[in-house]
């Protein structure tokens, strides 16, 4: 085994030691404070923090455009950064463009990967080794990894930090990007995952009844256009339903395999929770100068639209029906209870 792949090896998920804790994986969703949180790690002296290691942009990143992507290049609402998003990849670029060992399947098609994936393992291992070569602690801040946290837990030594935001806050941010800036990427992403990702999770039929897409349509040369047209034909209620279904599935998969779970809404509104979380993340990551004092995510409040309220209630009902014929283990039962609270609680932050 060479130096590149030594950082990611198959292991028993119960193992925890000081060496493992030198790498921090942050698993977040879009529009959930993920960039702010990643930037908090990036600002520490000890970290080499990679931004969205599964982002499709990495396939064509090169020395000419690596500095073009920053929070001023699009209406992101992200915090001010002291360097472009992808600066940490600069010495890992192929001569013809793209980050070494990255491929676009890692963005969506591998979303539920749970079995050994040599290419993904090689890619993640190389990012880790690159940080180590600089004498830094690797921090990888993902937005496309929640469905494969079990894979990280099994194949990549490190601390898995999973964050979540209440679904109506997240969806409201998606809608704002669509309506105010004509950017429907975030609304379309759950649809892309549901259509394209090999559903190899331990809940293979969780997304089965969302829509019916003829596989033949997806195998023609213009499948990207075909998928785009199908998404554009979906009404708002269908988009919400798909979003909520994926939200439940990826939350269930991720928090049951996390070392630390961070409620981003409470980070904004609960000072004591933020202080306690800060201490835990400092200890887990080995980064003593982590600070989250400026956390201030907007709270859109519980929805007043009857259709959205009905969608949230329907999602909670589906969760009950799905597991009625199964025997969830203790971790799953706790996750299900949390998800239902996130869906239906009208007073964010009220739960313990």
N, C-alpha and C positions, 0 to 999 in steps of 0.2 A: 504494500500500500504506500503510495507516494505522499509527499507533504501536503498536496492539495486536498486529497480525500481523507486524510487522517482526522480532520476536524469534524466530519460527519460520518459516524459509523453506527451500525445497528447496536442498540443497547436495551437493557431492561429499563422500562419507564420509571421504575421506582428509585433508580440511582440518582443521588444528588450529592455533589461534592464541590469543593471550591473551584476546581478546574472547569466544571460544567457551567458554573455561574459567571464565567468570564464572557459568555456570549448571551445577549439579550435579544429575543425575538418579540416584537410588538405586533400583535394581530388586531387590526381595527377594520371598521367599515368606512365607506366614503361618508363625507359630511358629518363626521362624528368627533371632530377635534383631533384627528389622527396626525395632521401635519404639525399642529401646535405641540402635541405630546412628543413627536419625533424630534422637533426642534429643541425641546427642553433637554433631551438627551444629547443632541448634537452640540449644544452650548457648553457641555461639561468638558473639562480639560482632558479627561482620560478616554473619551469615546471617539470611535470612527463610525459615524452613523449614516447608513445607507437609506436613501429615500425610495420607498415603493419598489423593492427589488423585482417584483413581477410585472411592473408597468410596461405596456406595449411599446412605449417610447424607447425603451432600452434597446430594441431591435435595430434602430437606425440612429442611435446616438453616436456622434462623432466629435472630433476635436474642434470642428467648426461651429457646432451648435450646442455643445455641452453647457456653454455659459449663457445661452439664450433663454433657458427655462428658469424663470424665477417668479415670485409672487406678483410681480408687476406686469408679467406678460399675458395675464388673463385675469378676469374678475373673480378671483378665488375666495376672497375673504380671509385668506391665510395671514398669519402674523408676518411681520417684517423679518426677512431672513438676512443673515450677514454674508451669505454666499448662495449661488444658484442651487436649485434642488439637487442636481446630480453631480456636484463637484467631486464627491467621494469616489465616483466611478472613473475619473479622468485617466488614471493610469491603467485601467483595465479594458480600454477600447481596442477592438480589432482595427487593423490598418484600413480595412474597407468599411468600417462602421459597425456598430453594435457592440454590446458588452460581452466579453469573453464568456463562452459557454451558455449564454442566454438564448432561449428561443421562445417564440410567441405562444406556443402551446401552454407555457407556464402561466399566462395571463388568465385564460378562461378554461380551456379544455382540460387542464389538470386540476381544476378547482377542488375536486373531491378525491384527489389522489390519496390512497391510504397504503398502497403496496410499494415495494421498493421501486424507485425511479432513479436510475444511475445518473442520467443527465441532470436532473434537478439537484441531486445530491452533490454532484461535481460542481455545479454552479454555486450553490450555497457554500460549500466547503471552500471554494476559491475566494469568495468574498470575505469569509472569516480569516483565512490565511493572509489575505492582503492587509487586513487590519492588524493582525498580529505582527506582520513584518514591519509595520510602522510603530510598534510598541503600544498599540491602542486596544481598547476593549471593543469588540464588534457589537454594534447595535443595528438591527435590521427592522425597519419600520414598514410593515406591510399594509396594503389595503385590498389584497386579493388572496388572502391566505386563511380566512376563518374556516372554510370548509375542509382544510387539510391540516389543522392543528394536530390531529392524531398522528399524521405523518411526521411532523416535526418532533413530536414527543417521542416517537419510536426511533427515528433515524438521525436526528441532529441534536447532539448534546447542547443544552442551553436552558435558559429560563424563558418560559413562554408566558408572556403578559397578554391577556385578552381584555380588550376594552369593549364597552357597549354604550349605546345611547338609546333612549326611549324611541320606539319606532315612529311615533308621530313627530318628534323633533327632527329625526333623520329625514323622514319623508317630506316634511315641510321645507327642509333645505333643498332636497331634490327638486321639488316643484318650483322653488324660487329660481334655481339655476335654469330650469326649462322656460319659465314664463318671463323672467326678467332678462335673461341673457341668451335665450334660444340655444341652450346647451342641454340636450336631453340624454347625454351619455349616462348620467347617474341613474335615470329612470330606466334606461335600456339595459343596463348591466345585469340586473337580476334575470331578465328575459334571456340574455345571451347565455348566462350560466345554465339556466334551466333547459335551454335547447341544445347547447354544444358540449357541456361538461359531461364526461362519462360518469354516470351516476353510480359510482363504486363505493358510496358511503355505506354505513351499516344500516341505513334507512333507505333502501333503494327505491321504494315506491312513494316517498314523501312528496314528490313533485309531479306524480304521474298524471293527475287529473286537471292540470292547469290549462292545457290547450292541446290541440292535436295538430302537429306539424308533420306533413308527409316527408319521410326521410329522403325520398327521391328529389324533392325540391332543394334539399340541402347538399346534394351531391353534384349539382351542376356547376359549371365554371363561374357562375355569377352568384354563388351562394351568399356572399356578404350583402349584395343588393337584395336578394330574396329575403334574408332574415330582416334586413332593415325595413323592407316594405311590410312584412308581417307585423313587426313591432309598431310601425306607424298606424297600422289598421286597428290596433288595440285601443279600446276606450279607457278612460281614466280608471273606472272601476276594475277593469281587468289588470291594468298596470299595478294598482294598489294590491290586488290579490296576489299577484306574482311576487311583488316586493315582500309582502308580509310572510308568505310561505317560505321564501328563501331566508328571510330574517330569522324565522323560528328554527329552521334546519341548521343554519350556520352557527347560531347561538348555542343550540343544543350540542353540536359537535365540538365547538371550541371551548366552552366553559367547563365541560366535563374532562378536559385534558389540560387545563391551565394550571400554572403555578401561582399566578396572581390574576385576579379579576378586578377591573377598574370601571366603576360607574362614572362616566364622564359628566353626566348631569349633576351628580352629587359633588364631583370635583369642583364644579363651578359654584355651587350654592351652599356647600356645607364645609365650613372652615376646619372643623375637627376631623371630618372624614379626609379632607385633603392632607392635613398634617400627618395623620396616621398612615395614609397611602404613601406619602413621600418617604417616611421612614422605612416602610417595607420595601419599596422599590430601590432605595439606596442600598439596603442590605442585600437584596437579591442580585442586583446588577453590579455591586462593588463600585458604584459611582457616588462618592460621598457628597459631591457638590450639586446633585440634582435639586432643582427647585421648580415648583409648580404654582407659585404664588399668584401668577397673573392669569390663571384659568378663568375664562369668562365666556362660555358658550351661550348663545342666545337660547331662551326658553320660549317656545312657541305656544305653550299652554296645551291643555287637552283640547282636541278638536271639537268644534261646535257643529260641523257639518254632519247631519244625520247619516249620510252615506258612509263617511269615514268611520264614524262610531260603529255603525253596523259591520263594516269590514273588520275592525279590530275585534269585535265580539265574535264574528264568524271564524276568525283565525283561532281564537281561544277555544271555540267549540271544536274546530277541526283537531286541535291538539289533543283534546280529551278523547275524541272518537278514535284517533289514530292509535293511541296507547291503551285504549280500552281492552283490546284483544291481546295485548302484549303484557309482559311482566318486566317493567323497567326496574333497573337496579337503583340503589340508593342515590348515586350521583345523578342518574337520569331524572329521578323523581324530584330532586332538589332543583335541577335545571328547568324542568317543566313548570314547577311552581314559580320560579323567578320569571320565566318568559310570560306566563299568564299575568303576573303582576305588572310587568312592563307594558303589556297590551291593554290592560283594563284599569290600572290605577290612575285616578284623576288628580292625585296630589303627588307629583314627582318628588322623590326624596323622603317621603313619609315612611317608607319601609325601613326596617333596621339594616 
